[in-house]
């Protein structure tokens, strides 16, 4: 498994890749920070659909999905 942590607007997006075939990965992400944690619904581990992906695409798709989820939680930037 490969992990990456990305900071965005005061939150952390935790991305985890799991190799499912040679050079192909399934990917999950979790948002933490502020009042969001592992035990809250908002901090749930989310599986990115329509994979598997190459490593670069897996990280990109998870980062964009995590950023979109944070934007929904706290609203658009001013």
Kinemage of the C-alpha trace (Angstrom):
@kinemage 1
@onewidth
@group {chain A} dominant
@subgroup {mainchain}
@vectorlist {calphas} color= white
{ca unk a 1} P 0.000 0.000 0.000
{ca unk a 2} L 1.085 3.546 -0.700
{ca unk a 3} L -0.049 6.570 1.257
{ca unk a 4} L 0.060 10.301 0.669
{ca unk a 5} L -1.188 13.204 2.760
{ca unk a 6} L -2.284 16.447 1.085
{ca unk a 7} L -3.055 19.699 2.922
{ca unk a 8} L -5.993 21.744 1.649
{ca unk a 9} L -7.763 24.684 3.314
{ca unk a 10} L -6.753 23.619 6.822
{ca unk a 11} L -7.733 19.967 6.323
{ca unk a 12} L -5.710 16.886 5.478
{ca unk a 13} L -6.645 14.510 2.659
{ca unk a 14} L -5.225 11.057 3.352
{ca unk a 15} L -4.898 9.026 0.153
{ca unk a 16} L -4.231 5.289 0.154
{ca unk a 17} L -3.427 3.243 -2.954
{ca unk a 18} L -3.671 -0.537 -3.066
{ca unk a 19} L -2.168 -2.391 -6.024
{ca unk a 20} L -4.793 -4.645 -7.613
{ca unk a 21} L -2.891 -5.562 -10.806
{ca unk a 22} L 0.592 -4.738 -12.109
{ca unk a 23} L 0.836 -0.908 -12.100
{ca unk a 24} L -2.918 -0.516 -11.431
{ca unk a 25} L -4.370 0.692 -8.133
{ca unk a 26} L -7.621 1.059 -6.260
{ca unk a 27} L -7.720 4.248 -4.209
{ca unk a 28} L -9.425 5.541 -1.077
{ca unk a 29} L -9.285 8.905 0.656
{ca unk a 30} L -10.208 10.288 4.051
{ca unk a 31} L -10.549 13.889 5.198
{ca unk a 32} L -9.378 14.931 8.669
{ca unk a 33} L -9.009 18.280 10.402
{ca unk a 34} L -11.104 20.821 12.296
{ca unk a 35} L -14.034 18.792 13.693
{ca unk a 36} L -13.715 16.022 11.114
{ca unk a 37} L -12.169 12.762 12.236
{ca unk a 38} L -12.164 9.012 11.775
{ca unk a 39} L -15.299 8.490 13.869
{ca unk a 40} L -17.473 11.153 12.238
{ca unk a 41} L -19.449 10.596 9.060
{ca unk a 42} L -17.495 13.403 7.380
{ca unk a 43} L -14.219 11.575 8.165
{ca unk a 44} L -15.296 8.292 6.598
{ca unk a 45} L -12.957 6.436 4.275
{ca unk a 46} L -14.262 6.893 0.721
{ca unk a 47} L -13.482 4.500 -2.137
{ca unk a 48} L -12.961 6.206 -5.487
{ca unk a 49} L -15.147 4.482 -8.081
{ca unk a 50} L -14.463 3.510 -11.706
{ca unk a 51} L -10.922 2.227 -11.088
{ca unk a 52} L -8.438 0.754 -11.089
{ca unk a 53} L -6.157 3.615 -12.052
{ca unk a 54} L -2.490 4.129 -12.824
{ca unk a 55} L -0.599 5.564 -9.859
{ca unk a 56} L -0.572 9.140 -11.164
{ca unk a 57} L -4.294 9.096 -11.976
{ca unk a 58} L -5.170 7.488 -8.644
{ca unk a 59} L -3.452 10.237 -6.660
{ca unk a 60} L -4.910 12.973 -8.887
{ca unk a 61} L -8.487 11.682 -8.761
{ca unk a 62} L -8.378 11.207 -4.976
{ca unk a 63} L -6.916 14.681 -4.419
{ca unk a 64} L -9.587 16.348 -6.556
{ca unk a 65} L -12.382 14.346 -4.898
{ca unk a 66} L -11.046 15.232 -1.449
{ca unk a 67} L -10.796 18.916 -2.316
{ca unk a 68} L -14.361 18.897 -3.651
{ca unk a 69} L -15.614 17.252 -0.445
{ca unk a 70} L -13.872 19.891 1.678
{ca unk a 71} L -15.347 22.664 -0.471
{ca unk a 72} L -18.818 21.185 0.156
{ca unk a 73} L -18.170 20.977 3.913
{ca unk a 74} L -16.994 24.556 4.427
{ca unk a 75} L -18.237 26.394 1.349
{ca unk a 76} L -16.407 28.169 -1.452
{ca unk a 77} L -13.330 30.283 -0.845
{ca unk a 78} L -13.924 34.001 -0.545
